[in-house]
Amino acid sequence: MRRVGVLVLGDLFAVATICLTLATVAAALRLLPHPSPIPWGIDVVLALKPHYIAFAAVLALLTTGNYHRKSSEQAAFTLMKGSALLALLLTWNVLSVRGALATLGVFLVTFTAAWSLFSWVRRMLRDFTAAVSSPERWAVPAVLVGARTWGKIPGEDAIPVPDRDYRVIGHVSTGIRAGDGALGTIGDLGTIIDRYNVEAVIVPAQLSDPELAHVYDVCETAGCECLYSLRSVQLAGGETRLVWRGDEPFFDLGTPALKAPQLMWKRCIDLAVASALLLLVSPLLLIIAIAIKIDSRGPVFFSQNRAGLGGRRFRMLKFRTMRVGADAEKAQLAHLNHTGDPRLFKIPNDPRITRIGSLLRRWSLDELPQIWNVVRGDMSVVGPRPFFESDLEDYESHHFRRLGAKPGITGLWQVNGRSSVIDFEEVVRLDRQYIEQWSFWLDFRILLQTIPVVFKRSGAF
């Protein structure tokens, strides 16, 4: 109730700000000595009544599920959808008055303003709530059953403090005897719930069937919420999803990989973005190609076999940044590899790099030809880091899970340090995290983070 109340309060403040801004602009335009025609269809939006804007905002946010609990990534994307629906409701009649082009312009302006305002107000209210109220005051008492780490609820670290529902008062042991400061054993659960007025029993660790049945029976009898972590049924780090086959629910214990609908949507976006980028940067590509030919002898482009989706081979294109025959010198320079891992071959101040090549690498311009790989379908704009085929021979079983998506020009690895990330396991973890948490919003966020990373030249050599 408190969480939803804070969200509603923030959204109403945002709506009031929108209405006040529109009214102020409209009044100012009317006071002009020689009013001029308002461009596009902004006059149509300015004429809207406050009660219609308030109704449209509430309808848009409710319809898109902005008051349900979600992860931070899902919440941001859901707020984006709500803002888009609100902009559509506020600008739909511009189409009949000013035409399609004006409607698109007003829609983009309205959507950007609404999304920015809603996001800012919600963040400010959340921080204010955290500053003036103690989480202990609102959170309900909870106990953990079979917890390996006392007092830690899975996923709670990603939840803002004022939005947390539970206050862990202790844990219950799954053994015969209570140890390590436990409140008791599973057999004592009913007494513990009654004694401490527990409202939630959280099970972050896997239980046997009899233990789980007992916990459920006790919670049902006591009217206590029982939460069983999905992580508890994961197998060796595999992805766990609840699926339905007819009327029967199953846990799908599959490896992390983008599913067919996700791949189809991602491919459509990749084609649109890559085609636009090719048109925009084609003059720059020509300038770079001429500079490479002038600087050193050899071809403009450099291609290598890399492992793509499912380990399939493809030829990855780059601008040539090293002298001809650099690959043959790799074994002689292995001692300079600062990662110590042949799967991450990185040499600061590599002597094989040409003058133009050094500049291209510093600004990540050598990656631009990979836009053509995206058009061909070998790569994606955002995705895991492309590795060499030869690395597959040294892969352990969990490393292959990073092959569940097309490699990308940019990705979590690139925006989290690039060459400064020298642990192969950390690179694989970032790739798997991307696949498991993929969304359009995650791709959009990575693209936005890539821009400052390139200009700061973080980890580039």
Residue pairs with C-beta under 8 A, 6 or more apart in sequence:
2 138
3 162
3 163
4 67
6 125
6 126
6 129
6 162
7 66
7 67
7 122
7 125
8 67
9 125
10 118
10 121
10 122
10 124
10 125
11 57
11 58
11 61
11 66
11 118
11 121
11 122
12 54
13 121
13 125
14 57
14 114
14 117
14 118
14 121
15 53
15 54
15 57
15 58
17 117
17 121
18 53
18 57
18 113
18 114
18 117
19 50
19 53
19 54
22 45
22 46
22 48
22 53
23 50
25 46
26 46
26 47
29 35
29 38
29 46
38 46
40 94
40 98
40 102
40 105
40 106
41 91
41 94
41 97
41 98
41 102
41 103
41 105
41 106
42 106
42 109
44 91
44 93
44 94
44 97
44 98
44 106
45 90
45 91
45 94
45 106
45 110
48 90
53 90
56 86
56 89
56 90
57 86
57 114
59 85
59 89
60 82
60 83
60 85
60 86
60 89
61 67
61 82
61 86
61 118
63 82
63 85
64 78
64 81
64 82
64 85
65 78
66 75
66 78
66 79
66 82
68 78
70 78
71 155
71 158
72 158
73 437
73 439
73 441
73 442
73 445
74 439
74 441
76 119
76 441
76 445
77 439
77 440
77 441
79 115
79 118
79 119
79 122
80 115
80 441
82 118
83 111
83 114
83 115
83 118
84 111
84 115
86 110
86 111
86 114
87 107
87 108
87 110
87 111
87 114
88 107
90 110
91 103
91 106
91 107
91 110
92 103
94 102
94 103
94 106
94 107
95 103
98 106
126 160
126 162
126 163
129 162
130 160
130 161
130 162
133 162
135 161
135 162
135 164
135 167
136 167
138 162
139 164
139 165
139 166
139 167
140 165
140 166
140 167
140 199
140 200
141 166
141 167
141 169
141 196
141 197
141 198
141 199
141 200
142 153
142 166
142 167
142 168
142 169
142 198
142 199
142 200
142 201
142 202
143 168
143 169
143 170
143 171
143 172
143 183
143 189
143 192
143 193
143 196
143 198
143 200
143 201
143 202
144 150
144 151
144 153
144 168
144 170
144 171
144 172
144 202
144 203
144 204
145 171
145 172
145 174
145 186
145 189
145 201
145 202
145 203
145 205
145 207
145 215
146 171
146 172
146 173
146 174
146 203
146 204
146 205
146 206
146 207
146 211
147 171
147 204
147 205
148 204
148 205
150 168
150 170
150 171
150 180
150 181
151 168
151 171
152 168
152 204
153 166
153 168
153 202
153 204
154 204
154 229
154 231
156 164
156 166
165 200
166 200
166 202
168 202
169 183
169 196
169 198
170 181
170 182
170 183
170 192
170 196
171 181
171 182
171 183
172 178
172 182
172 183
172 184
172 185
172 186
172 188
172 189
172 192
173 179
173 180
173 182
173 184
173 185
173 186
174 185
174 186
174 205
174 207
174 211
175 185
176 185
177 185
178 184
178 185
178 188
183 192
183 196
184 191
184 192
186 211
186 214
186 215
187 214
189 201
189 214
189 215
189 218
190 218
190 221
190 222
192 198
193 201
193 218
193 219
193 222
193 224
194 222
198 222
198 224
199 224
199 225
200 224
200 225
200 226
200 227
201 215
201 218
201 219
201 224
201 225
201 226
201 227
202 227
202 229
203 212
203 215
203 226
203 227
203 228
203 229
203 232
204 229
204 231
204 232
205 229
205 232
206 232
206 233
207 215
207 232
212 228
215 226
216 226
218 224
219 225
219 226
220 226
230 240
230 242
231 240
233 240
233 251
233 253
234 240
234 253
235 253
236 397
236 398
237 398
237 401
237 432
238 253
238 254
238 255
238 256
239 252
239 253
239 254
239 255
239 256
239 257
239 436
240 251
240 252
240 253
241 251
241 252
241 254
242 249
242 250
242 251
242 252
243 249
243 250
243 251
243 252
244 250
255 400
255 401
255 404
256 401
256 404
256 432
256 435
256 436
257 401
257 404
257 405
257 435
258 266
258 404
258 405
258 435
258 438
262 438
265 440
266 380
266 406
266 443
267 377
267 380
269 381
269 440
269 443
270 374
270 380
270 381
271 374
271 375
273 374
273 381
274 371
274 372
274 374
274 375
274 381
275 375
277 371
278 371
278 372
278 375
281 368
281 371
284 365
284 368
285 368
285 369
288 319
288 356
288 360
288 365
288 368
289 300
289 319
291 356
292 300
292 319
292 320
292 354
292 356
292 357
293 300
295 354
295 355
295 356
295 357
296 323
296 324
296 354
296 355
296 356
297 324
298 320
298 323
298 324
299 320
300 319
300 320
301 317
301 318
301 319
301 320
301 369
302 317
302 318
302 319
302 320
302 321
302 322
303 315
303 316
303 317
303 318
304 315
304 316
304 318
304 388
305 313
305 314
305 315
305 316
305 388
305 389
306 313
306 314
306 315
306 316
306 386
306 387
306 388
306 389
306 407
307 313
307 386
307 387
307 388
307 389
307 391
307 392
307 403
307 407
308 314
308 378
308 379
308 386
308 403
308 406
308 407
309 403
309 404
309 405
309 406
309 407
310 403
310 404
311 389
311 392
311 400
311 403
313 389
314 373
314 378
314 379
315 378
316 370
316 373
316 378
316 379
316 386
316 407
317 369
317 370
317 372
317 373
318 366
318 367
318 369
318 370
319 357
319 360
319 365
319 366
319 368
319 369
320 354
320 357
321 353
321 354
321 356
321 357
321 358
321 360
321 361
321 366
322 350
322 352
322 353
322 354
322 357
323 352
323 354
326 352
329 352
330 345
333 347
333 350
333 351
333 352
334 342
334 345
336 347
336 350
337 344
337 345
337 346
337 347
338 346
338 347
338 348
338 422
339 345
339 346
339 422
339 423
339 424
340 422
341 422
341 423
341 424
342 391
342 394
343 387
343 388
343 391
343 394
343 424
344 422
344 424
344 427
346 419
346 422
346 461
348 461
349 461
350 461
353 361
357 366
359 365
360 366
361 460
361 461
362 457
362 460
362 461
363 454
363 457
363 460
364 454
364 460
367 409
370 379
370 409
371 409
373 379
374 380
374 381
374 409
377 406
378 406
379 386
379 406
379 407
379 408
379 409
380 405
380 406
380 407
380 408
380 409
381 408
381 409
381 410
381 443
381 447
382 408
382 409
382 410
382 411
382 434
382 442
382 443
382 446
382 447
383 405
383 406
383 407
383 408
383 409
383 411
383 434
384 402
384 403
384 405
384 407
384 408
384 411
384 413
384 431
384 434
384 435
385 407
385 408
385 411
385 413
385 414
385 427
385 431
386 407
386 408
387 407
392 400
398 428
399 428
401 428
401 432
401 435
402 428
402 431
402 432
402 435
404 435
405 434
405 435
405 438
410 446
410 447
410 450
411 430
411 431
411 434
411 446
412 430
412 431
412 433
412 434
412 446
413 421
413 427
413 430
413 431
414 450
414 453
415 446
415 449
415 450
415 453
416 430
417 458
417 459
418 453
418 458
418 459
418 460
419 459
419 460
419 461
420 458
420 459
421 427
421 430
421 459
434 442
454 460
